[in-house]
């Protein structure tokens, strides 16, 4: 299940980052709960395997994963734009409805629906990857 996730990423550094995050999460799962996942499992796949192992419902897994993703992005904005804590929290609150919509849309999807296309994100990520000075890898 790891390869389809990695296959859809056009950028090498995003693949590496996802594997590094997956390995860090894998270590926490092994150390804290004695739950083992294969090394070099992409982070979203590791989260899915953990959710299945611990019987966390799919809808709760999706909502929690997206909430964490959004919170991390907004945290970067709070630190680097800076937008401030209050505006950051307002942004997070405004994403709840969208996260719930995504969760509902995903109830009827399967592996054939996996994929996505984000030309602008991909182009700017590739440009970012080639910068000499960067704050973040990706």
Backbone bond lengths (Angstrom), bond angles and torsions (degrees), N, CA, C in turn:
res aa  C-N    CA-C-N  psi(-1)  N-CA   C-N-CA  omega(-1)  CA-C   N-CA-C  phi
1 X - - - 1.466 - - 1.521 111.03 -
2 X 1.311 118.81 -16.32 1.455 122.36 -177.62 1.527 112.26 -69.77
3 X 1.336 117.14 -41.37 1.464 119.95 -173.14 1.522 114.24 -64.23
4 X 1.358 121.34 -37.71 1.473 117.34 179.51 1.527 111.80 -62.71
5 X 1.325 116.33 -36.93 1.465 119.00 179.15 1.523 110.22 -64.14
6 X 1.308 117.20 -47.80 1.460 120.78 -178.34 1.521 111.62 -68.50
7 X 1.307 117.10 -29.92 1.454 121.75 -178.02 1.527 112.72 -65.09
8 X 1.326 117.90 -32.84 1.460 120.94 -175.82 1.524 113.48 -78.23
9 X 1.332 118.45 -6.30 1.464 121.15 179.53 1.523 110.67 -92.24
10 X 1.331 117.93 121.77 1.455 119.97 -179.34 1.531 113.30 -80.80
11 X 1.311 117.10 -10.11 1.449 121.62 -172.97 1.519 111.69 -111.03
12 X 1.305 116.25 130.43 1.463 121.90 -177.56 1.531 112.30 -61.83
13 X 1.336 116.87 -43.68 1.467 119.31 -176.20 1.523 112.46 -66.07
14 X 1.321 118.25 -32.85 1.468 119.75 176.86 1.524 110.73 -65.86
15 X 1.313 116.30 -38.14 1.464 119.97 176.92 1.523 110.07 -63.99
16 X 1.322 116.14 -46.17 1.469 120.67 -179.59 1.530 110.05 -62.00
17 X 1.328 116.75 -44.94 1.462 120.89 -179.98 1.535 111.09 -60.58
18 X 1.317 116.64 -43.25 1.459 120.47 -179.59 1.525 111.36 -64.14
19 X 1.318 116.33 -39.19 1.474 120.17 177.89 1.524 110.47 -68.57
20 X 1.334 117.59 -40.94 1.470 120.47 178.08 1.526 111.16 -62.86
21 X 1.318 116.84 -42.99 1.465 120.04 177.80 1.529 110.51 -65.67
22 X 1.325 116.32 -39.60 1.460 120.34 177.27 1.519 111.70 -62.17
23 X 1.334 116.57 -41.20 1.466 120.24 178.34 1.524 111.77 -65.63
24 X 1.330 117.08 -38.29 1.473 120.10 177.42 1.531 110.26 -65.40
25 X 1.326 116.45 -43.82 1.462 120.90 178.58 1.524 110.49 -65.35
26 X 1.322 116.20 -40.69 1.470 122.09 177.55 1.525 110.53 -57.69
27 X 1.329 116.63 -41.60 1.469 121.02 179.82 1.526 111.22 -64.47
28 X 1.321 116.49 -42.77 1.475 120.04 177.98 1.526 110.08 -62.45
29 X 1.320 116.96 -44.14 1.468 120.20 179.32 1.524 111.31 -61.39
30 X 1.320 116.38 -42.30 1.469 120.15 -179.46 1.523 111.13 -69.19
31 X 1.327 116.90 -45.02 1.471 120.80 -176.72 1.523 113.03 -71.43
32 X 1.326 116.82 -39.02 1.465 120.34 -174.35 1.522 114.17 -91.01
33 X 1.327 116.91 -34.70 1.466 119.64 -173.95 1.524 113.36 -124.54
34 X 1.293 117.48 5.48 1.462 122.29 -178.90 1.530 111.58 53.54
35 X 1.322 115.44 36.32 1.458 121.95 177.01 1.526 107.81 -107.43
36 X 1.312 116.72 122.68 1.462 122.04 -173.60 1.533 111.12 -103.88
37 X 1.328 114.61 133.72 1.466 123.30 174.18 1.526 105.87 -125.54
38 X 1.314 116.49 148.10 1.460 120.78 179.66 1.527 111.52 -57.95
39 X 1.318 115.72 143.27 1.458 121.20 176.22 1.528 109.51 -62.25
40 X 1.305 115.94 150.25 1.467 124.37 179.72 1.524 113.63 63.74
41 X 1.314 115.61 33.28 1.458 121.14 172.23 1.525 107.74 -86.48
42 X 1.323 117.26 130.48 1.458 121.71 179.40 1.528 109.49 -59.07
43 X 1.327 116.12 147.02 1.457 121.47 -175.32 1.538 113.46 -53.95
44 X 1.333 120.18 -50.31 1.480 117.97 -179.58 1.530 113.00 -61.13
45 X 1.317 116.74 -33.99 1.464 120.20 178.66 1.525 109.76 -69.90
46 X 1.330 116.68 -39.63 1.473 120.83 177.44 1.529 110.30 -62.61
47 X 1.325 116.82 -41.72 1.472 120.93 177.90 1.527 109.90 -62.20
48 X 1.325 116.55 -44.16 1.467 120.53 179.96 1.530 111.15 -62.82
49 X 1.330 116.65 -42.87 1.469 119.85 179.58 1.528 110.75 -64.55
50 X 1.329 116.79 -40.51 1.465 120.16 178.24 1.527 110.59 -65.33
51 X 1.330 116.83 -42.99 1.467 120.57 179.37 1.518 110.68 -60.38
52 X 1.318 116.46 -42.49 1.464 119.71 178.61 1.526 110.76 -65.06
53 X 1.339 116.21 -44.87 1.463 120.58 -179.01 1.533 111.88 -60.69
54 X 1.331 116.35 -40.54 1.463 120.65 -177.28 1.533 112.73 -93.47
55 X 1.340 116.86 11.93 1.469 122.94 177.19 1.523 113.60 56.03
56 X 1.326 116.23 40.57 1.465 120.89 175.51 1.530 106.75 -85.98
57 X 1.321 117.76 124.87 1.464 120.42 -177.78 1.538 111.93 -57.62
58 X 1.323 115.42 147.53 1.461 120.93 -177.64 1.522 112.16 -56.40
59 X 1.331 117.34 -45.46 1.465 119.27 -177.52 1.530 111.15 -61.88
60 X 1.320 118.16 -39.59 1.465 121.14 177.89 1.531 111.02 -68.68
61 X 1.320 116.97 -36.37 1.465 121.34 177.44 1.525 110.09 -63.87
62 X 1.324 117.16 -46.10 1.469 121.11 -179.88 1.517 110.69 -61.91
63 X 1.324 117.28 -48.86 1.463 121.26 -178.60 1.533 110.38 -61.78
64 X 1.313 117.34 -44.68 1.467 121.12 -178.56 1.525 111.43 -66.11
65 X 1.327 116.39 -41.65 1.471 120.54 179.86 1.529 110.45 -63.62
66 X 1.318 116.52 -48.01 1.468 119.85 -179.52 1.523 111.60 -65.73
67 X 1.322 117.07 -39.71 1.465 120.71 177.77 1.528 110.59 -60.42
68 X 1.302 116.80 -43.31 1.464 121.57 178.07 1.526 110.87 -63.75
69 X 1.332 116.78 -43.87 1.464 121.92 -179.90 1.528 110.63 -60.60
70 X 1.324 116.07 -50.03 1.467 121.37 -179.66 1.528 110.51 -61.97
71 X 1.311 117.24 -44.07 1.467 121.09 -179.24 1.526 111.40 -61.23
72 X 1.327 116.79 -39.44 1.464 120.07 177.96 1.525 111.47 -65.26
73 X 1.325 117.19 -43.40 1.469 120.04 178.03 1.523 111.50 -62.05
74 X 1.310 116.36 -45.35 1.464 120.21 -178.67 1.521 110.59 -67.47
75 X 1.332 118.02 -34.57 1.460 121.01 176.33 1.531 111.20 -60.34
76 X 1.326 116.80 -39.29 1.469 120.43 176.15 1.530 109.40 -62.42
77 X 1.328 117.30 -42.13 1.466 120.61 178.72 1.522 111.52 -63.19
78 X 1.325 116.97 -40.67 1.460 120.98 178.86 1.527 110.22 -59.04
79 X 1.314 116.20 -40.47 1.462 120.72 -176.94 1.521 113.82 -78.27
80 X 1.339 117.13 -36.54 1.458 119.14 -168.13 1.520 115.90 -109.79
81 X 1.331 119.41 -18.31 1.469 117.51 -179.21 1.527 110.60 -79.24
82 X 1.232 127.82 -40.57 1.467 131.52 -25.92 1.526 109.59 -82.39
83 X 1.322 115.47 145.64 1.465 119.44 178.89 1.528 111.85 -105.27
84 X 1.316 117.88 -14.26 1.457 120.53 179.39 1.521 112.54 88.56
85 X 1.324 115.20 155.81 1.462 122.18 -176.50 1.526 113.02 -62.24
86 X 1.330 117.48 -44.04 1.469 120.96 -176.48 1.522 110.99 -62.80
87 X 1.317 116.86 -48.36 1.460 119.82 179.18 1.524 110.22 -65.53
88 X 1.321 116.97 -37.99 1.462 120.62 176.49 1.518 111.88 -59.34
89 X 1.317 116.83 -45.81 1.464 120.31 178.39 1.526 111.38 -64.70
90 X 1.331 116.37 -38.92 1.467 120.06 177.01 1.528 110.48 -61.15
91 X 1.327 116.75 -40.77 1.473 120.82 178.60 1.528 110.59 -62.69
92 X 1.322 116.56 -43.56 1.468 120.51 179.10 1.531 110.39 -61.18
93 X 1.320 116.47 -46.31 1.468 121.19 -179.89 1.529 110.54 -59.90
94 X 1.339 116.71 -39.00 1.465 120.33 -178.60 1.531 112.35 -68.77
95 X 1.319 118.27 -16.80 1.468 120.37 179.43 1.528 112.93 -86.25
96 X 1.321 118.29 -14.13 1.471 120.30 -176.15 1.526 112.60 -55.18
97 X 1.325 116.69 -47.11 1.467 119.91 -177.33 1.534 110.36 -63.10
98 X 1.327 117.46 -43.07 1.462 121.15 178.76 1.526 110.70 -63.32
99 X 1.325 117.63 -41.48 1.466 121.12 178.47 1.527 110.07 -61.29
100 X 1.310 117.67 -42.60 1.472 120.92 178.03 1.532 111.37 -64.45
101 X 1.333 116.91 -38.32 1.467 120.12 176.95 1.528 110.76 -62.99
102 X 1.316 116.26 -44.13 1.470 120.68 178.88 1.522 110.06 -62.06
103 X 1.317 115.94 -42.98 1.472 120.33 179.18 1.526 110.59 -59.90
104 X 1.319 117.99 -42.53 1.468 121.48 179.78 1.528 111.28 -68.34
105 X 1.331 117.35 -39.81 1.464 121.13 179.21 1.522 111.51 -63.96
106 X 1.317 117.59 -31.55 1.461 121.88 -176.03 1.526 113.90 -80.31
107 X 1.300 118.39 -5.86 1.462 120.94 -177.61 1.522 113.15 -64.68
108 X 1.320 117.94 -27.92 1.463 120.90 -175.75 1.527 113.27 -110.83
109 X 1.313 118.05 17.00 1.461 121.09 -178.40 1.525 111.01 -95.98
110 X 1.343 115.34 160.11 1.460 120.78 176.40 1.527 108.95 -137.99
111 X 1.332 117.81 -172.09 1.464 121.17 -176.35 1.525 113.12 -60.09
112 X 1.310 117.86 -29.95 1.460 120.66 179.25 1.524 112.04 -66.09
113 X 1.323 117.00 -20.05 1.461 121.75 179.28 1.532 112.42 -88.94
114 X 1.320 116.59 -4.28 1.461 121.42 -177.13 1.520 110.73 -67.20
115 X 1.298 115.92 135.84 1.457 120.60 176.95 1.515 110.47 140.11
116 X 1.266 114.96 179.97 1.446 120.36 179.55 1.512 109.47 -179.39
117 X 1.304 115.01 167.84 1.450 119.38 178.14 1.521 108.27 -144.46
118 X 1.289 115.53 124.87 1.466 122.43 -179.04 1.525 108.15 -140.84
119 X 1.319 115.84 75.97 1.461 119.60 -174.86 1.529 112.69 -55.04
120 X 1.326 116.98 -48.10 1.471 119.38 -177.91 1.518 111.68 -61.79
121 X 1.312 116.53 -44.95 1.464 119.97 178.16 1.524 110.96 -60.41
122 X 1.312 116.67 -44.30 1.462 120.78 -179.84 1.528 111.57 -64.02
123 X 1.323 117.03 -45.67 1.466 120.84 -178.82 1.528 110.54 -62.72
124 X 1.332 117.13 -47.11 1.462 119.36 -178.99 1.526 112.14 -70.32
125 X 1.316 117.27 -30.58 1.463 119.93 175.48 1.521 110.89 -66.12
126 X 1.322 116.16 -40.38 1.466 120.07 178.31 1.531 109.76 -66.57
127 X 1.326 117.43 -41.86 1.470 120.48 176.00 1.528 110.18 -61.06
128 X 1.333 116.31 -44.28 1.462 121.15 -179.83 1.521 111.04 -62.27
129 X 1.320 116.34 -39.28 1.456 121.96 -179.31 1.534 111.13 -59.84
130 X 1.324 116.57 -28.78 1.459 121.16 -177.07 1.527 114.19 -95.70
131 X 1.320 118.49 2.88 1.464 120.79 176.25 1.521 110.25 -71.63
132 X 1.322 116.44 148.86 1.462 119.98 178.43 1.518 111.21 -76.67
133 X 1.334 117.18 -39.82 1.457 121.72 -178.79 1.521 108.80 -115.29
134 X 1.356 115.49 124.63 1.471 120.42 179.48 1.511 109.09 -139.70
135 X 1.331 115.45 149.77 1.464 120.77 174.79 1.523 109.68 -84.45
136 X 1.335 116.84 -40.87 1.453 123.14 -178.95 1.517 109.65 -120.48
137 X 1.331 116.79 155.28 1.456 120.68 176.62 1.511 111.78 -62.71
138 X 1.352 116.15 -49.70 1.464 119.31 -176.14 1.514 110.12 -122.50
